Amino acid sequence: MCQVGEDYEEPAPMGPPPPRPGCELKCVKCKEGLPVVVIRVGDAFCRDCFKAFYIHKFRAVLGKNRLIFPGEKVLLAWSGGPSSSSMVWQVLEGLSPDSAKRLRFVPGVVYIDEGAACRQSLEDRAKTLVEVKLILQTVGFPWHIVALEEVFSLPLSVLRYFAQEPTGTKGAYKAAVDSFLQQQHAPAQGAEQLSQPGTQDPQSPAGPPTAAQTEAQLPTAAQTEALSRLFDSVKTLTAKEELLQTLRTHLILHVARTHGYSKVMTGDSCTRLAIKLMTSLALGRGAFLAWDTGFSDERHGDVVVVRPMRDHTLKEVAFYNRLFGVPSVFTPAIDTKAPEKASIHRLMEAFMLRLQAQFPSTVSTVYRTSEKLVKAPRDSSAGVLPGPRCLLCMCTLDIDTADSATAFGAQTSHLSQTQPPTPPAEALTAPCCSAGVGRAQGCCRGAGPCGREDPRAHIIEQLCYGCRVNLKDLPSLDALPPYILAEAQLRRQRAWVSQEIQEYLVEDSDDEAHTGES
């Protein structure tokens, strides 16, 4: 207990504590080299051991899951940042002839130019594209540069779910590898022509891919103005970041489907995924955490998103890029120079990084928690067709009844109460709209539901809870890209037609269903 007359010792000297003997003298892996990197307390690695440790993490994630088959086309989503640049470099080294266990898939790179959403000038965007093309030419992979303004010309098929081809049993991967090796060593293949990794893959069973290069078409002034008007109309930075992420995902998905890629790799690191998990919880996306933060994301069906960098922390990525000269491109983001409390994303990032500095196991604890999440929707069973999907994030809607106590159920009840009442029987004899307007706009006496109903309510009811919350900060939905509005109208008309013919459909009895299954 403190006393009044107690004599206190002199304050401790300022500065770093003296090194403990024997801790920094040798590498913890080989016990011989001088350490150059300290990942955690007591984990000091030399240059060679750190490189082997880093590469092993990347290869182990891919080998443990076995989702990418030999000869499969994989699209690398590269933003120019440290994590995605390191991912591209890992794939580049894995395809080199000097690699011990070569990667067997066919890579390609996509870069999304988001300068218009970040209020960049045309001169700055042009300089950034020059740096991007220089790095992509150095890598040598087939690359595609797409401007964000192209979302205004996307087709409706981007928001459609296409069933994925079944991969078979667990032995399908081994059988595919054996078949691939047999094709590789077949006498008819002839002498193997080696080329620079990326531009030509000699391991591809269908022949080496051509170095396709798709540059971004210069967006029109109308498209740039429409995109700027869309982001300027959003009230909060949180909604802007979520909208940007949604449009970026739609563009990458369109590029993957157009060029025949069945997998998409993203550079989400362990630190970013831990921050994303906490952010998604705050945004009301708790039902989709397994898809948003897991290794694989199968929400699109035919195109699967994988995250091979999920075991690497940002500290490890920064050290690796620094030691081995991995190039990257700095581009200002939509939240650059924003204060800490400007958005939920910024606030959660500052909270997690500050907590990680005080308690070094914070990120790993949150990350390990995300690994335990299961992708099993409620009341799901085998053989059941997927239910309705969110119009924006394309996740399966976990729909509650109107009397549910959840926030989603409360909003659904509110939307059902705001629908216009059904007209009485005597009013049905007269058309609610004129003949021309009804046929053109889809009136209830024409080809669809009444055009005088609130279109915002019909779009909101096709969204998940998290997307509904974000869309509240968008005053007018007319600024959204045309493919989103057209898909919402099409879904609405399909639901109306299905409801109209429901009484004429004949349902199979239980005995007939069992007979058909047998």
C-alpha positions as CSV (number, residue, x, y, z in Angstrom):
1,M,0.0,0.0,0.0
2,C,1.3,3.5,-0.8
3,Q,2.6,5.6,2.1
4,V,3.1,9.3,2.3
5,G,6.7,9.2,3.2
6,E,7.6,6.3,1.0
7,D,10.8,6.6,-1.1
8,Y,10.4,5.6,-4.7
9,E,13.2,4.3,-6.8
10,E,14.4,6.2,-9.8
11,P,12.3,5.8,-12.9
12,A,13.3,3.1,-15.4
13,P,15.4,4.3,-18.3
14,M,13.6,5.0,-21.5
15,G,14.2,2.9,-24.6
16,P,13.9,-0.6,-25.8
17,P,14.6,-3.4,-23.3
18,P,18.0,-5.1,-23.5
19,P,18.0,-8.2,-25.7
20,R,17.7,-11.5,-23.9
21,P,20.8,-13.7,-24.4
22,G,20.5,-16.3,-27.0
23,C,17.2,-15.2,-28.5
24,E,18.3,-13.2,-31.5
25,L,21.6,-15.0,-32.2
26,K,20.3,-17.9,-34.4
27,C,17.4,-18.7,-36.5
28,V,14.7,-20.7,-34.7
29,K,14.3,-23.0,-37.8
30,C,17.8,-23.9,-39.0
31,K,19.7,-22.9,-35.8
32,E,22.5,-21.6,-38.0
33,G,21.6,-18.5,-40.0
34,L,21.4,-15.0,-38.6
35,P,17.7,-13.9,-38.1
36,V,16.4,-11.0,-40.2
37,V,12.7,-11.2,-39.3
38,V,10.9,-11.5,-36.0
39,I,7.3,-12.6,-36.8
40,R,6.3,-13.2,-33.2
41,V,8.0,-13.0,-29.8
42,G,10.7,-15.6,-30.0
43,D,10.2,-16.5,-33.6
44,A,13.2,-15.1,-35.4
45,F,13.8,-16.4,-39.0
46,C,16.7,-16.1,-41.3
47,R,16.0,-15.0,-44.9
48,D,15.9,-18.5,-46.4
49,C,13.9,-20.1,-43.6
50,F,11.4,-17.2,-43.7
51,K,10.9,-17.7,-47.5
52,A,10.4,-21.4,-47.0
53,F,8.0,-20.8,-44.2
54,Y,6.0,-18.3,-46.2
55,I,5.8,-20.5,-49.3
56,H,4.8,-23.5,-47.3
57,K,1.8,-21.6,-45.8
58,F,0.6,-20.8,-49.3
59,R,1.0,-24.3,-50.7
60,A,-0.4,-25.9,-47.6
61,V,-3.7,-24.0,-47.9
62,L,-4.2,-25.1,-51.5
63,G,-3.1,-28.6,-50.9
64,K,-5.3,-29.1,-47.8
65,N,-8.5,-28.0,-49.5
66,R,-7.9,-29.5,-53.0
67,L,-10.4,-27.3,-54.8
68,I,-8.2,-26.3,-57.8
69,F,-7.8,-29.2,-60.2
70,P,-4.9,-29.6,-62.7
71,G,-5.3,-27.6,-65.9
72,E,-8.1,-25.5,-64.4
73,K,-8.2,-21.8,-65.3
74,V,-7.9,-19.5,-62.2
75,L,-8.3,-15.8,-62.2
76,L,-6.1,-13.8,-59.8
77,A,-7.9,-10.7,-58.5
78,W,-5.1,-8.2,-58.2
79,S,-5.7,-4.8,-56.7
80,G,-2.1,-3.7,-56.7
81,G,-1.9,-3.9,-52.9
82,P,0.7,-5.9,-50.8
83,S,-1.4,-9.0,-50.2
84,S,-2.7,-9.5,-53.7
85,S,0.8,-8.7,-55.2
86,S,2.3,-11.3,-52.9
87,M,-0.3,-13.8,-54.0
88,V,0.5,-13.2,-57.7
89,W,4.2,-13.7,-56.9
90,Q,3.5,-17.0,-55.1
91,V,1.7,-18.3,-58.1
92,L,4.5,-17.0,-60.4
93,E,7.1,-18.9,-58.3
94,G,5.0,-22.0,-58.1
95,L,4.8,-22.2,-61.9
96,S,8.5,-21.7,-62.5
97,P,10.6,-24.8,-63.6
98,D,12.8,-24.5,-60.5
99,S,9.9,-25.0,-58.1
100,A,9.9,-28.3,-56.2
101,K,6.2,-28.9,-56.5
102,R,4.9,-27.0,-59.4
103,L,1.4,-25.6,-59.5
104,R,-0.7,-27.2,-62.2
105,F,-3.5,-24.6,-62.9
106,V,-3.6,-22.0,-65.6
107,P,-3.6,-18.4,-64.1
108,G,-4.8,-15.1,-65.3
109,V,-4.9,-11.7,-63.7
110,V,-7.7,-9.1,-63.5
111,Y,-7.3,-5.5,-62.3
112,I,-10.3,-3.2,-61.6
113,D,-9.7,0.5,-62.2
114,E,-11.7,2.2,-59.4
115,G,-10.4,5.7,-60.0
116,A,-13.8,7.2,-60.9
117,A,-15.3,6.0,-57.5
118,C,-12.3,7.5,-55.7
119,R,-12.5,10.9,-57.4
120,Q,-9.2,10.5,-59.3
121,S,-8.4,12.7,-62.2
122,L,-7.9,11.2,-65.7
123,E,-4.2,12.0,-65.5
124,D,-3.7,10.1,-62.2
125,R,-5.7,7.2,-63.5
126,A,-3.6,7.1,-66.7
127,K,-0.3,7.1,-64.6
128,T,-1.6,4.3,-62.4
129,L,-2.5,2.2,-65.5
130,V,1.0,2.6,-66.9
131,E,2.4,1.2,-63.6
132,V,-0.1,-1.6,-63.6
133,K,0.7,-2.6,-67.2
134,L,4.4,-2.6,-66.5
135,I,4.0,-5.0,-63.6
136,L,1.6,-7.2,-65.5
137,Q,4.0,-7.5,-68.5
138,T,6.8,-8.4,-66.1
139,V,4.7,-11.2,-64.6
140,G,3.7,-12.5,-68.0
141,F,0.2,-14.0,-67.1
142,P,-2.8,-13.3,-69.3
143,W,-4.3,-10.1,-67.9
144,H,-7.5,-8.2,-68.1
145,I,-7.9,-4.5,-67.0
146,V,-11.5,-3.5,-66.5
147,A,-12.8,0.0,-65.5
148,L,-15.4,0.2,-62.8
149,E,-17.7,2.2,-65.1
150,E,-18.3,-1.0,-67.1
151,V,-20.9,-2.1,-64.5
152,F,-23.4,0.1,-66.4
153,S,-23.1,-2.3,-69.3
154,L,-23.1,-5.7,-67.5
155,P,-25.7,-8.3,-68.5
156,L,-28.4,-9.6,-66.3
157,S,-26.7,-13.0,-66.2
158,V,-24.2,-11.6,-63.6
159,L,-26.9,-11.9,-60.9
160,R,-27.9,-15.4,-61.9
161,Y,-26.8,-18.6,-60.1
162,F,-25.4,-21.3,-62.3
163,A,-25.1,-24.7,-60.7
164,Q,-21.6,-26.0,-60.3
165,E,-20.6,-29.3,-62.0
166,P,-20.2,-32.0,-59.4
167,T,-16.6,-32.9,-58.6
168,G,-17.4,-36.4,-57.4
169,T,-15.9,-38.2,-54.4
170,K,-12.7,-37.4,-52.5
171,G,-10.7,-39.6,-55.0
172,A,-11.7,-37.3,-57.9
173,Y,-8.8,-35.0,-57.2
174,K,-6.2,-37.8,-57.2
175,A,-7.7,-39.3,-60.3
176,A,-7.5,-35.9,-62.0
177,V,-3.8,-35.6,-61.0
178,D,-3.0,-39.1,-62.3
179,S,-4.8,-38.3,-65.6
180,F,-2.9,-35.0,-65.9
181,L,0.4,-36.7,-65.3
182,Q,-0.4,-39.3,-67.9
183,Q,-1.2,-36.7,-70.5
184,Q,2.0,-34.8,-69.6
185,H,4.2,-37.8,-70.2
186,A,2.3,-39.1,-73.2
187,P,4.5,-39.8,-76.2
188,A,2.2,-37.9,-78.5
189,Q,2.9,-34.8,-76.6
190,G,6.4,-34.6,-78.0
191,A,9.1,-32.5,-76.6
192,E,8.1,-30.1,-73.9
193,Q,8.5,-26.5,-74.9
194,L,9.4,-24.4,-71.9
195,S,8.6,-20.8,-71.9
196,Q,8.5,-18.0,-69.3
197,P,6.1,-18.9,-66.5
198,G,2.7,-17.5,-67.0
199,T,2.7,-16.7,-70.7
200,Q,2.8,-20.4,-71.6
201,D,2.1,-23.2,-69.2
202,P,3.5,-26.5,-70.5
203,Q,1.4,-28.4,-68.0
204,S,-1.9,-27.5,-69.4
205,P,-3.6,-30.6,-70.8
206,A,-5.4,-28.6,-73.5
207,G,-2.3,-26.9,-74.7
208,P,-0.5,-23.8,-73.7
209,P,-2.7,-20.7,-73.3
210,T,-2.1,-17.7,-75.3
211,A,-1.0,-14.5,-73.6
212,A,-4.4,-12.8,-73.8
213,Q,-4.4,-9.1,-72.9
214,T,-7.6,-7.3,-72.4
215,E,-7.2,-3.6,-71.7
216,A,-9.8,-1.5,-70.2
217,Q,-11.9,0.3,-72.8
218,L,-12.0,4.0,-72.2
219,P,-15.3,4.7,-70.4
220,T,-17.6,7.2,-71.9
221,A,-18.2,10.5,-70.1
222,A,-21.8,9.5,-69.5
223,Q,-20.7,6.3,-67.7
224,T,-18.2,8.2,-65.6
225,E,-20.7,10.8,-64.7
226,A,-23.3,8.1,-63.8
227,L,-20.8,6.3,-61.5
228,S,-19.9,9.6,-59.8
229,R,-23.5,10.5,-59.4
230,L,-24.2,7.0,-57.8
231,F,-21.4,7.3,-55.2
232,D,-22.2,11.0,-54.5
233,S,-25.8,10.1,-53.7
234,V,-24.8,7.6,-51.0
235,K,-24.9,9.3,-47.7
236,T,-22.4,7.4,-45.5
237,L,-18.9,6.1,-46.2
238,T,-19.9,2.7,-44.9
239,A,-22.5,2.2,-47.6
240,K,-20.1,3.5,-50.2
241,E,-17.5,0.9,-49.3
242,E,-20.1,-1.9,-49.3
243,L,-21.4,-0.7,-52.7
244,L,-17.9,-0.6,-54.2
245,Q,-17.2,-4.1,-52.9
246,T,-20.5,-5.4,-54.5
247,L,-19.8,-3.8,-57.9
248,R,-16.2,-4.9,-57.9
249,T,-17.3,-8.5,-57.2
250,H,-19.9,-8.4,-60.1
251,L,-17.2,-7.2,-62.5
252,I,-14.7,-9.9,-61.5
253,L,-17.5,-12.5,-61.8
254,H,-18.3,-11.3,-65.3
255,V,-14.7,-11.4,-66.4
256,A,-14.3,-14.9,-65.0
257,R,-17.4,-16.2,-66.8
258,T,-16.6,-14.5,-70.1
259,H,-13.1,-15.9,-70.3
260,G,-13.8,-19.3,-68.9
261,Y,-12.3,-19.1,-65.4
262,S,-13.8,-21.4,-62.9
263,K,-11.9,-20.2,-59.8
264,V,-11.1,-16.7,-58.6
265,M,-8.3,-16.1,-56.1
266,T,-8.3,-13.0,-53.8
267,G,-5.5,-11.7,-51.6
268,D,-7.4,-11.5,-48.3
269,S,-4.9,-11.9,-45.5
270,C,-5.5,-13.2,-42.0
271,T,-5.6,-9.7,-40.6
272,R,-8.0,-8.5,-43.2
273,L,-10.3,-11.4,-42.7
274,A,-10.4,-10.9,-39.0
275,I,-11.3,-7.3,-39.5
276,K,-13.9,-8.3,-42.1
277,L,-15.5,-10.8,-39.7
278,M,-16.0,-8.2,-37.0
279,T,-17.2,-5.6,-39.6
280,S,-19.7,-8.0,-41.1
281,L,-21.1,-8.7,-37.6
282,A,-21.6,-5.0,-37.1
283,L,-23.3,-4.7,-40.5
284,G,-25.8,-7.4,-39.9
285,R,-24.2,-10.1,-42.1
286,G,-23.7,-12.7,-39.4
287,A,-25.6,-15.3,-41.4
288,F,-23.0,-15.2,-44.2
289,L,-19.8,-15.1,-42.3
290,A,-18.8,-18.5,-43.5
291,W,-19.0,-17.3,-47.1
292,D,-17.4,-13.9,-46.5
293,T,-14.4,-15.1,-44.5
294,G,-14.0,-18.8,-45.4
295,F,-11.4,-20.3,-47.7
296,S,-14.0,-20.9,-50.5
297,D,-17.1,-19.0,-51.4
298,E,-19.5,-21.0,-53.6
299,R,-22.4,-18.5,-53.7
300,H,-22.1,-17.9,-57.5
301,G,-22.2,-21.6,-58.4
302,D,-20.0,-22.0,-61.4
303,V,-17.3,-19.6,-60.2
304,V,-15.8,-20.3,-56.8
305,V,-13.8,-17.6,-54.9
306,V,-10.9,-18.9,-52.9
307,R,-8.6,-17.1,-50.4
308,P,-5.2,-18.8,-50.4
309,M,-3.6,-15.9,-48.4
310,R,-5.8,-16.4,-45.4
311,D,-3.0,-17.8,-43.2
312,H,-0.7,-14.9,-43.8
313,T,-0.7,-11.9,-41.5
314,L,-0.2,-8.4,-42.9
315,K,3.1,-8.3,-41.0
316,E,4.4,-11.4,-42.8
317,V,3.2,-10.0,-46.1
318,A,5.0,-6.7,-45.6
319,F,8.3,-8.5,-44.6
320,Y,8.1,-10.8,-47.5
321,N,7.5,-8.1,-50.1
322,R,10.3,-6.0,-48.6
323,L,12.9,-8.8,-48.5
324,F,12.2,-10.2,-51.9
325,G,11.3,-7.1,-53.9
326,V,7.6,-7.9,-54.7
327,P,6.3,-4.9,-56.7
328,S,3.0,-3.2,-55.9
329,V,1.0,-0.2,-57.0
330,F,-0.3,2.4,-54.6
331,T,-3.7,3.6,-55.5
332,P,-5.8,5.8,-53.2
333,A,-8.9,4.0,-51.9
334,I,-12.4,5.4,-51.3
335,D,-11.6,5.7,-47.5
336,T,-8.1,7.3,-48.0
337,K,-7.5,10.1,-45.5
338,A,-10.8,9.4,-43.8
339,P,-11.0,9.9,-40.0
340,E,-11.1,6.8,-37.8
341,K,-14.9,7.1,-37.1
342,A,-15.9,7.9,-40.7
343,S,-17.2,4.4,-41.3
344,I,-17.7,1.1,-39.6
345,H,-14.9,-0.4,-41.7
346,R,-12.4,2.2,-40.5
347,L,-13.6,2.1,-36.9
348,M,-13.3,-1.7,-36.7
349,E,-9.9,-1.7,-38.5
350,A,-8.5,0.8,-36.0
351,F,-10.0,-1.2,-33.1
352,M,-8.6,-4.5,-34.2
353,L,-5.1,-3.2,-35.0
354,R,-4.9,-1.3,-31.7
355,L,-6.0,-4.4,-29.8
356,Q,-3.5,-6.5,-31.8
357,A,-0.7,-4.2,-30.7
358,Q,-1.5,-4.7,-27.1
359,F,-2.6,-8.3,-27.3
360,P,-0.7,-10.1,-30.1
361,S,-3.1,-13.1,-30.2
362,T,-6.2,-11.0,-31.1
363,V,-6.1,-11.4,-34.9
364,S,-5.4,-15.1,-34.7
365,T,-8.1,-15.7,-32.1
366,V,-10.8,-14.0,-34.3
367,Y,-9.4,-15.7,-37.4
368,R,-9.6,-19.2,-35.8
369,T,-13.1,-18.5,-34.8
370,S,-14.1,-17.9,-38.4
371,E,-12.7,-21.3,-39.4
372,K,-15.3,-23.0,-37.2
373,L,-18.3,-21.5,-39.0
374,V,-20.3,-24.0,-41.1
375,K,-22.0,-23.3,-44.4
376,A,-25.3,-24.9,-43.6
377,P,-28.4,-22.8,-44.1
378,R,-31.3,-23.4,-41.7
379,D,-33.6,-26.3,-42.5
380,S,-31.4,-27.4,-45.4
381,S,-31.6,-30.8,-46.9
382,A,-30.0,-32.6,-49.8
383,G,-31.6,-32.4,-53.1
384,V,-33.5,-29.2,-52.4
385,L,-33.2,-26.4,-54.9
386,P,-31.5,-23.2,-53.6
387,G,-33.9,-20.6,-52.3
388,P,-34.1,-17.0,-53.3
389,R,-30.9,-15.0,-53.3
390,C,-30.0,-11.5,-52.4
391,L,-30.1,-9.1,-55.4
392,L,-26.7,-7.6,-54.5
393,C,-24.5,-10.0,-52.5
394,M,-26.1,-13.1,-54.1
395,C,-26.2,-15.0,-50.8
396,T,-29.2,-17.3,-50.1
397,L,-31.8,-15.4,-48.2
398,D,-32.4,-16.8,-44.7
399,I,-36.1,-15.8,-44.9
400,D,-38.0,-15.5,-41.7
401,T,-41.8,-15.4,-41.3
402,A,-43.5,-12.1,-40.7
403,D,-44.1,-12.8,-37.0
404,S,-40.4,-13.5,-36.4
405,A,-38.6,-11.7,-33.6
406,T,-35.5,-11.0,-35.7
407,A,-34.8,-7.7,-37.4
408,F,-35.1,-9.4,-40.8
409,G,-38.6,-10.6,-39.9
410,A,-39.6,-7.2,-38.5
411,Q,-38.5,-5.5,-41.8
412,T,-40.4,-8.1,-43.8
413,S,-43.5,-7.5,-41.8
414,H,-43.1,-3.7,-42.3
415,L,-42.7,-4.2,-46.1
416,S,-45.8,-6.4,-46.2
417,Q,-47.8,-3.7,-44.3
418,T,-46.7,-1.0,-46.7
419,Q,-47.9,-2.9,-49.8
420,P,-51.0,-1.3,-51.4
421,P,-54.2,-3.1,-50.4
422,T,-55.9,-5.5,-52.7
423,P,-58.8,-3.8,-54.6
424,P,-62.3,-5.1,-53.9
425,A,-64.0,-7.5,-56.3
426,E,-66.2,-4.8,-57.9
427,A,-63.1,-2.8,-58.7
428,L,-61.5,-5.5,-60.7
429,T,-64.0,-5.0,-63.6
430,A,-62.3,-1.7,-64.4
431,P,-58.7,-1.5,-65.3
432,C,-56.5,0.2,-62.8
433,C,-54.4,1.8,-65.5
434,S,-55.0,2.7,-69.1
435,A,-54.6,0.0,-71.7
436,G,-51.4,1.5,-73.2
437,V,-49.8,2.3,-69.9
438,G,-50.7,-1.1,-68.4
439,R,-49.2,-3.0,-71.3
440,A,-46.0,-0.9,-71.4
441,Q,-45.3,-0.6,-67.7
442,G,-46.5,-4.0,-66.6
443,C,-49.8,-3.1,-65.0
444,C,-51.8,-5.6,-63.0
445,R,-54.3,-5.7,-65.9
446,G,-51.5,-6.1,-68.4
447,A,-48.4,-8.3,-68.4
448,G,-47.4,-8.1,-64.7
449,P,-47.9,-6.4,-61.3
450,C,-49.2,-2.9,-61.1
451,G,-46.8,-0.3,-62.2
452,R,-48.2,2.2,-59.6
453,E,-46.7,0.2,-56.7
454,D,-43.6,1.5,-54.9
455,P,-40.6,0.0,-56.8
456,R,-38.3,0.6,-53.9
457,A,-40.2,-1.8,-51.7
458,H,-40.1,-4.5,-54.3
459,I,-36.3,-4.1,-54.5
460,I,-35.8,-4.0,-50.8
461,E,-37.7,-7.2,-50.2
462,Q,-35.2,-9.0,-52.5
463,L,-32.2,-8.1,-50.4
464,C,-30.7,-9.6,-47.3
465,Y,-30.7,-7.8,-44.0
466,G,-27.2,-6.3,-44.4
467,C,-27.8,-5.0,-47.9
468,R,-31.1,-3.5,-46.8
469,V,-29.4,-1.6,-44.1
470,N,-26.8,-0.3,-46.6
471,L,-29.4,0.6,-49.1
472,K,-31.1,2.9,-46.6
473,D,-28.3,5.4,-47.3
474,L,-29.2,5.6,-51.0
475,P,-32.1,8.0,-51.4
476,S,-32.9,7.1,-54.9
477,L,-32.5,3.6,-56.5
478,D,-32.6,5.0,-60.0
479,A,-28.9,5.7,-59.9
480,L,-28.1,2.0,-59.6
481,P,-26.7,0.2,-62.7
482,P,-29.4,-1.0,-65.1
483,Y,-28.7,-4.7,-64.7
484,I,-29.7,-4.5,-61.0
485,L,-32.9,-2.7,-61.7
486,A,-33.8,-5.0,-64.6
487,E,-33.1,-8.2,-62.6
488,A,-35.3,-6.9,-59.8
489,Q,-38.1,-6.2,-62.2
490,L,-37.7,-9.6,-63.8
491,R,-37.8,-11.4,-60.4
492,R,-40.9,-9.4,-59.5
493,Q,-42.7,-10.4,-62.6
494,R,-41.7,-14.1,-62.2
495,A,-43.0,-14.1,-58.6
496,W,-46.3,-12.5,-59.8
497,V,-46.7,-15.1,-62.6
498,S,-45.9,-17.9,-60.2
499,Q,-48.5,-16.6,-57.8
500,E,-51.1,-16.3,-60.5
501,I,-50.7,-19.9,-61.7
502,Q,-50.2,-21.4,-58.3
503,E,-53.9,-22.6,-58.0
504,Y,-53.6,-24.4,-61.4
505,L,-50.5,-26.4,-60.5
506,V,-51.0,-30.1,-59.5
507,E,-48.7,-31.2,-56.7
508,D,-47.5,-34.8,-56.5
509,S,-48.7,-36.8,-53.6
510,D,-46.2,-38.5,-51.2
511,D,-46.7,-41.9,-52.8
512,E,-45.9,-40.5,-56.2
513,A,-42.9,-38.7,-54.9
514,H,-41.4,-41.8,-53.3
515,T,-42.2,-43.8,-56.5
516,G,-40.3,-41.2,-58.6
517,E,-37.3,-41.3,-56.3
518,S,-37.1,-45.1,-56.4
